[in-house]
Amino acid sequence: FVSAILDGNHPKAAQAALTQLRDRAIFQGDPRLDLLEAQIAGGLGDFRAQVATAKRSMELARSRGLLFIQASALIEMGAGLRRLGDLNGSRTALEEAEGVYAALGDRGGKARSILSLGSLAYAEAHYVKAEERFQEAHVEFKAIGNRKNEASALNGLGNALADQGRFAPALAAYQESRAIREELGDRIG
């Protein structure tokens, strides 16, 4: 329920719903709630809180052997660290997430990690590396049918290509991304 609100880009409503869930005894100490709180904090631009709650979620999940939640929390932690300027910390978290997802055989999670590593490479102005990561993520998202993230990977690819001065392939990537977003009814694209 909270994830659906968050996916709809309503972090304040998600925060209110999360508060109600935290009040229930059954959810005390549940790393999924910390993960949701990290996602909400990121959506609200509170990156320090995003990192802190993602770290708490990751540690709880790791201690309980909940690898999927651990990897998801690592992605949130990596995103927050990147936005705070800790690029090395971000890379460490994202590469660990990629490894956990790979060990689980979760192609979608691994592709999300790769997409995030592409964003990190782009932030570091390593445009060739960003291009490689975005292309890799695009191929994976397309293979598993995740159209929304496929469009995101194509947009990142377009950015990396444009910053290399490769405008024709960048435009093609942007156009493909926009077509997917329009197909999905996404007004952002």
Phi, psi and chi 1 to 4 in degrees:
 res  aa     phi    psi   chi1   chi2   chi3   chi4
   1 PHE       -  -50.3  170.8   69.8      -      -
   2 VAL   -63.8  -40.7  177.2      -      -      -
   3 SER   -61.0  -39.5  -68.4      -      -      -
   4 ALA   -63.4  -40.8      -      -      -      -
   5 ILE   -65.1  -43.0  -64.2  170.0      -      -
   6 LEU   -65.7  -41.7 -168.4   55.4      -      -
   7 ASP   -62.0  -29.0  -75.0  -15.1      -      -
   8 GLY   -79.8    6.6      -      -      -      -
   9 ASN    65.4   45.6 -156.2   17.4      -      -
  10 HIS  -127.3   69.6  -57.1  -73.8      -      -
  11 PRO   -63.0  -31.6   16.3  -25.0      -      -
  12 LYS   -69.5  -39.3  -71.6 -169.3 -176.5 -137.9
  13 ALA   -66.7  -38.1      -      -      -      -
  14 ALA   -64.1  -38.8      -      -      -      -
  15 GLN   -62.5  -41.6 -167.7  172.0   38.9      -
  16 ALA   -64.2  -42.9      -      -      -      -
  17 ALA   -65.6  -38.6      -      -      -      -
  18 LEU   -63.3  -40.3  179.1   61.6      -      -
  19 THR   -59.3  -41.0  -61.5      -      -      -
  20 GLN   -64.5  -40.1  -69.4  177.4   -7.4      -
  21 LEU   -66.6  -40.2  -72.8  175.1      -      -
  22 ARG   -62.9  -26.2  -79.4 -153.3 -174.8  -85.7
  23 ASP   -73.0  -13.7  -71.0  -18.6      -      -
  24 ARG   -88.2  130.7  -63.2  179.1 -176.6 -152.1
  25 ALA   -57.8  -34.2      -      -      -      -
  26 ILE   -61.4  -24.3 -167.9  169.4      -      -
  27 PHE   -99.7    4.9  -68.6  114.0      -      -
  28 GLN   -61.7  127.5  -63.1  -60.1  -46.2      -
  29 GLY    72.9   17.1      -      -      -      -
  30 ASP   -83.7  118.8 -169.7  -35.1      -      -
  31 PRO   -64.9  -19.4   22.5  -31.1      -      -
  32 ARG   -66.0  -34.6  -64.8  173.1  -62.0  178.0
  33 LEU   -70.6  -37.7  -65.1 -173.2      -      -
  34 ASP   -64.5  -38.6  -69.6  -32.4      -      -
  35 LEU   -61.7  -46.0  176.7   57.5      -      -
  36 LEU   -62.0  -41.0  -73.1  169.3      -      -
  37 GLU   -62.1  -38.5 -174.0  175.5  -23.2      -
  38 ALA   -63.8  -42.6      -      -      -      -
  39 GLN   -63.6  -41.0  -67.7  167.7  -22.0      -
  40 ILE   -64.7  -46.1  -68.5  165.7      -      -
  41 ALA   -58.8  -41.7      -      -      -      -
  42 GLY   -62.4  -41.4      -      -      -      -
  43 GLY   -65.1  -27.2      -      -      -      -
  44 LEU   -91.6   -2.5  -68.0  170.7      -      -
  45 GLY    82.4   12.7      -      -      -      -
  46 ASP   -96.4   81.6 -173.1  -10.9      -      -
  47 PHE   -72.4  -28.6  -54.4  121.8      -      -
  48 ARG   -64.8  -44.0  -71.0 -169.9 -164.3  -65.7
  49 ALA   -66.6  -37.4      -      -      -      -
  50 GLN   -57.7  -47.3  179.9 -176.5   21.4      -
  51 VAL   -66.7  -45.3  170.0      -      -      -
  52 ALA   -63.2  -45.1      -      -      -      -
  53 THR   -75.9  -31.5   53.8      -      -      -
  54 ALA   -65.7  -40.7      -      -      -      -
  55 LYS   -63.2  -43.8 -176.8  176.8 -178.8 -176.7
  56 ARG   -61.2  -44.3 -173.2  171.8   59.1 -131.7
  57 SER   -61.3  -45.2  173.9      -      -      -
  58 MET   -61.9  -44.2 -175.9  -91.1  -58.5      -
  59 GLU   -66.1  -42.5  -70.4  169.6  -12.2      -
  60 LEU   -63.1  -45.5  -80.8  168.3      -      -
  61 ALA   -63.3  -43.6      -      -      -      -
  62 ARG   -60.8  -42.8 -179.2  179.5  -76.0  157.3
  63 SER   -66.6  -22.7   72.2      -      -      -
  64 ARG  -103.8    2.3  -63.8  176.1 -175.5  174.9
  65 GLY    72.3   25.0      -      -      -      -
  66 LEU   -93.6   80.8  -56.6  170.5      -      -
  67 LEU   -65.2  -38.3  -63.0  178.4      -      -
  68 PHE   -62.8  -45.1  179.2   80.4      -      -
  69 ILE   -66.3  -39.1  -63.8  168.4      -      -
  70 GLN   -57.6  -48.6  175.0 -172.8  -23.5      -
  71 ALA   -66.2  -40.0      -      -      -      -
  72 SER   -63.3  -39.7  -64.2      -      -      -
  73 ALA   -66.5  -36.1      -      -      -      -
  74 LEU   -63.2  -37.7  -76.3  162.1      -      -
  75 ILE   -63.9  -44.6  -72.7 -179.7      -      -
  76 GLU   -62.1  -42.1  -75.3  -58.2  -46.4      -
  77 MET   -62.3  -44.8 -150.7  164.4   90.3      -
  78 GLY   -61.1  -40.7      -      -      -      -
  79 ALA   -64.7  -45.1      -      -      -      -
  80 GLY   -65.0  -42.9      -      -      -      -
  81 LEU   -62.2  -39.3  -71.5  167.9      -      -
  82 ARG   -61.0  -44.9  178.3  175.3   57.2   85.3
  83 ARG   -68.8  -24.6  -70.5 -178.9  179.7  111.5
  84 LEU   -86.3   -4.2  -69.8  171.4      -      -
  85 GLY    92.2    3.8      -      -      -      -
  86 ASP   -90.7   78.7 -177.7   -5.4      -      -
  87 LEU   -69.0  -36.0  -56.5 -176.9      -      -
  88 ASN   -67.2  -43.4  -71.7  -30.7      -      -
  89 GLY   -62.2  -39.5      -      -      -      -
  90 SER   -61.4  -47.9  176.7      -      -      -
  91 ARG   -59.8  -43.4 -177.4  177.7  -56.1   98.5
  92 THR   -59.9  -48.0  -62.3      -      -      -
  93 ALA   -63.5  -44.3      -      -      -      -
  94 LEU   -69.0  -38.9  -65.4  171.2      -      -
  95 GLU   -67.2  -36.4  -72.7  174.9  -11.4      -
  96 GLU   -64.8  -42.5 -175.4  177.4  -14.3      -
  97 ALA   -59.8  -45.0      -      -      -      -
  98 GLU   -57.9  -42.6 -178.7 -177.9   11.9      -
  99 GLY   -65.8  -40.8      -      -      -      -
 100 VAL   -64.9  -46.8  172.5      -      -      -
 101 TYR   -62.0  -39.6  -79.8  125.7      -      -
 102 ALA   -62.3  -43.5      -      -      -      -
 103 ALA   -63.6  -32.5      -      -      -      -
 104 LEU   -79.5  -13.0  -70.2  169.6      -      -
 105 GLY    74.6   23.1      -      -      -      -
 106 ASP   -92.6   96.6 -176.6  -25.8      -      -
 107 ARG   -64.9  -38.2  -69.9  176.3   68.6 -176.4
 108 GLY   -65.7  -44.7      -      -      -      -
 109 GLY   -64.8  -42.3      -      -      -      -
 110 LYS   -61.9  -40.9 -176.4  176.9  176.9 -166.2
 111 ALA   -65.3  -36.9      -      -      -      -
 112 ARG   -63.4  -39.9  -77.3 -173.1  -25.6  141.5
 113 SER   -61.9  -44.5  -58.5      -      -      -
 114 ILE   -64.9  -41.1  -66.9  166.8      -      -
 115 LEU   -59.6  -44.1  180.0   64.4      -      -
 116 SER   -66.0  -37.5  -65.3      -      -      -
 117 LEU   -67.2  -31.4  -76.0  161.9      -      -
 118 GLY   -64.6  -42.7      -      -      -      -
 119 SER   -63.2  -38.2  -65.3      -      -      -
 120 LEU   -65.3  -47.2  175.9   62.4      -      -
 121 ALA   -60.0  -39.0      -      -      -      -
 122 TYR   -63.8  -43.9 -174.4   82.5      -      -
 123 ALA   -61.3  -29.2      -      -      -      -
 124 GLU   -86.9    2.2  -64.9  174.7  -52.0      -
 125 ALA    64.6   27.7      -      -      -      -
 126 HIS   -96.5   76.7  -63.6  150.7      -      -
 127 TYR   -69.4  -32.4  -58.1  125.0      -      -
 128 VAL   -67.8  -44.5  172.3      -      -      -
 129 LYS   -64.2  -41.1 -176.7   66.4  172.0  175.8
 130 ALA   -60.7  -44.6      -      -      -      -
 131 GLU   -56.7  -46.3  174.2 -170.1   -5.8      -
 132 GLU   -61.1  -45.4  -67.4  167.3   -0.3      -
 133 ARG   -66.1  -45.4  -70.8  -62.0 -161.5  157.6
 134 PHE   -64.0  -38.8  -72.5  132.4      -      -
 135 GLN   -64.5  -43.9 -176.5   62.3   39.4      -
 136 GLU   -61.5  -44.5 -173.8  179.6   -3.7      -
 137 ALA   -63.7  -41.7      -      -      -      -
 138 HIS   -57.9  -46.9  169.0 -112.2      -      -
 139 VAL   -60.2  -44.8  167.8      -      -      -
 140 GLU   -65.9  -47.4  -78.0  -60.2  -50.1      -
 141 PHE   -62.5  -38.8  -73.8  129.8      -      -
 142 LYS   -64.3  -42.0 -173.3  171.6 -172.3  167.7
 143 ALA   -64.1  -34.9      -      -      -      -
 144 ILE   -95.4   -2.7   63.6  173.3      -      -
 145 GLY    81.1   23.0      -      -      -      -
 146 ASN   -91.3   87.7 -175.6  -33.3      -      -
 147 ARG   -66.4  -39.3  -57.2  -72.5  -79.2  160.2
 148 LYS   -60.6  -48.8 -178.2  177.4  179.4 -179.5
 149 ASN   -74.9  -25.9  -78.4  -21.5      -      -
 150 GLU   -60.8  -44.2 -179.8 -175.3   -9.4      -
 151 ALA   -63.8  -39.9      -      -      -      -
 152 SER   -63.0  -42.6  -66.3      -      -      -
 153 ALA   -63.7  -40.4      -      -      -      -
 154 LEU   -65.3  -38.3  -76.1  164.5      -      -
 155 ASN   -64.5  -44.7 -167.7   69.3      -      -
 156 GLY   -61.6  -40.0      -      -      -      -
 157 LEU   -61.0  -44.1  177.0   60.5      -      -
 158 GLY   -59.2  -42.8      -      -      -      -
 159 ASN   -61.2  -46.3  -69.0  -19.5      -      -
 160 ALA   -64.0  -40.6      -      -      -      -
 161 LEU   -66.4  -43.9  -68.7  166.4      -      -
 162 ALA   -61.3  -39.8      -      -      -      -
 163 ASP   -72.8  -10.8  -77.1  -26.9      -      -
 164 GLN   -94.8   -0.2  -66.7  175.7   63.7      -
 165 GLY    81.4   13.9      -      -      -      -
 166 ARG   -99.0   76.4  -63.0  170.3   54.4 -157.6
 167 PHE   -73.8  -36.2  -60.0  112.8      -      -
 168 ALA   -63.9  -50.6      -      -      -      -
 169 PRO   -67.7  -29.6   13.3  -19.8      -      -
 170 ALA   -63.5  -45.9      -      -      -      -
 171 LEU   -61.1  -40.7 -179.9   59.2      -      -
 172 ALA   -62.0  -41.7      -      -      -      -
 173 ALA   -65.3  -43.7      -      -      -      -
 174 TYR   -61.4  -42.9  -71.1  139.9      -      -
 175 GLN   -65.4  -40.6  -71.5  171.6  -27.1      -
 176 GLU   -65.8  -40.7 -170.3  175.9  -10.2      -
 177 SER   -61.5  -45.8  174.6      -      -      -
 178 ARG   -63.8  -40.8 -178.2  176.9 -179.9  165.7
 179 ALA   -61.2  -41.6      -      -      -      -
 180 ILE   -65.1  -45.9  -67.9  168.4      -      -
 181 ARG   -61.7  -40.4  -70.5 -175.7 -171.2  -85.1
 182 GLU   -64.5  -40.8  -73.8  174.8   -7.6      -
 183 GLU   -59.2  -37.0  170.3 -169.5  -43.4      -
 184 LEU   -83.7   -7.1  -63.2  174.1      -      -
 185 GLY    78.3   20.8      -      -      -      -
 186 ASP   -83.6  117.4 -174.4  -14.0      -      -
 187 ARG   -77.6  -14.7  -66.2 -177.5  -59.9 -124.2
 188 ILE   -67.5  -42.5  -65.2  171.6      -      -
 189 GLY   -66.8      -      -      -      -      -
